[in-house]
Amino acid sequence: MEKQTVISIDAMGGDFAPRSVMEGVALAAKKHKDLFFFLFGNEDIIAPIAQEIGLDKSRYKIHHTTAVIKGTDKPSLAIRTGRDSSMWQAIMAVRNGYAKAVISAGNTGALMAMSKICLGMIPGIDRPAIAAILPSQTGPIVCLDLGANAECDAQNLVEFAIMGDVLYKVLFGKEDPVIGLLNIGSEETKGREEIRTAAAQLKEAAQHLNFKGFVEGNDIALGNAQVFVSDGFSGNIALKTLEGTAKFIANSLKQEIKKSPLGLLGFGIAAGALRRFKKKADPRQYNGAMLVGLKGISVKSHGGADAFSFSCAIDSAARMAKNDLCEKIQTEMASFMNLPNLSDTDEP
């Protein structure tokens, strides 16, 4: 019998929970025959949905709780009052070894704070980072940090590079991904002191990391690296800019096509190519931000995720769990810190 990987699900988190979450679990269960799900939430609501959508009873177990973390709750309030919530209990399943990963589409700040408290940090990692998969011209890329840490020192940036390197290998099975450090220019003299210091440290670790050097914002969509590293302030702005640009292009294209019969005719001719492009750039298949650096796998699904989008977050969580992401980050971090003159990245 194939060994099962247990995934913990906050079934009540998200704009369209629990239905969209449950339907996403059903899709993932069909795709991954070796997954088992612990579903945390109100059983009176979850159980009928599970029966309605035909979720195999042998593939899940419901852990009843009526408390829910609201999207408007501040993380500090959620921590003080939310110990019986579906989110907290789902995270604790990972903490206690009952599950290999947790996924929630609920309150981002609460999930981040609760995950850090419940799971703790990997030795050698100062702060967790939010990492995400994004599409690019050359294929999927990993970007971090995307908002967990507005300000970072050189040590944080180096740690993000190490975690991003391991994450890319685990998700895509490719060795030596190219790592780029986001900056305002590619010249070595540009950027803040902490960015230049981090770059110098990463260059010293050439035998461990395939560090390209500085990259700029336009390199992200072009895919001129596989792992993009930045502080959370810059990374979040870059992410939102990419999302806005994608929506602008899609909406503008639709408007121009509808303006004339020739536009509609041209759309008909190019329909196949446009469908392939839409599939390649579909943001739903990249759903699931990973909170890396923790001693456990915690994944944040987009709050408005539909069933397919949520199932994609489960895909990523399953790959990380099956490939021992946390253990590999800890091993790589220990190896890196043993290199001469690299144990203190705060020094220029």
Phi, psi and omega in degrees: 000135182292136180293134181271144172254125184266128178245130179267133186236126169279095188287345185259357183271136177123160184295328185241022178284153002270355187299310183297324178295313181295319178294325175294320176298319180298318178297315180294324180296324178290325183281322183244101183288348184259011180260143173233144188240130167264117183255119182253123180163192182284111184297328180296335179264319186289314186302314179297324178294317179301319179292319182296319183272359175077031178290123182303123183297338180280356185254001183207162173220133181265130175251110190287129170205139183262344182283139181226136174281123180280155179296337181268354181291135174287145181307320181297319178292319180299320180292319183289323189245357189254025182293338179260007183283162178297325180293309182298314182295325178294321178293318181297334176298326176286315179304319184272003175084009180277338180223158182265342181201155177235143178228135176218143173257014184274202184307117185297312182298319179294317179298317180298311182294315180295320180297320180294319180291313185287319188265331182077174184258148173295135179306132180095347179259124183279317183222146173285160178230151173268120180243148179216155174268133178231152176281153175211175182298331183258359181130183182294144178231164176246131178236137176201147000271146184247024174144356181286328185228103182295324179239136182225145171264182183299321181299315179301316182295321178295317179297320178299320180297317179296314181294320178295323178299312180293318181299316180297317179299318181292317184287324188240358175065025181247132181276156174053053175296146179285129183251131177237142179257117186294129184212176180275002177185164182272349181290145184295336183275352184271157175095170179290162185300320182294328178289317179295322178295315178299319179298318179296320179294319181292326177294327179291341182258035185301330181286348180251326186230141178269076187273121182280327187117206180284143174230159180248174184302324181291342180288340184295302181294331179283344179070038181279008169206165176261335179232122179250127185245135177201171169288163185293331179294307181293320182295320180292320178296317179299317180297311181295326177295317178297317180297316180295321179296318179298318179293321179299315180296314181297314182292320180294320179297316179299317181296317182292323180296321184281351186287333184210159176300325179295324177297317179294323177295316179297323177297319179299320180292321185264010187304317181299313180295321180293323177295319179295320178295317179300319179295318180295321184264002183303114183295340182297325183285351178253014181294145176114095175271131183264133176268087188272151182107351179271159177275050181170156184266121179232126185237131178258113174278152175301138183300327181264020184298139171271185185299313181298316181298317180293324178296328178292324175297322176295321177305311182295316180299319180295317179297318180294319181293314183292335182255017172053054182305310186297318179296321180290324176296317180297318179295315180294322179294317179296319179296318181295316184290344177277352178290141181299137173070013181241006184282342179234096185276002177278344180272132179290000000 
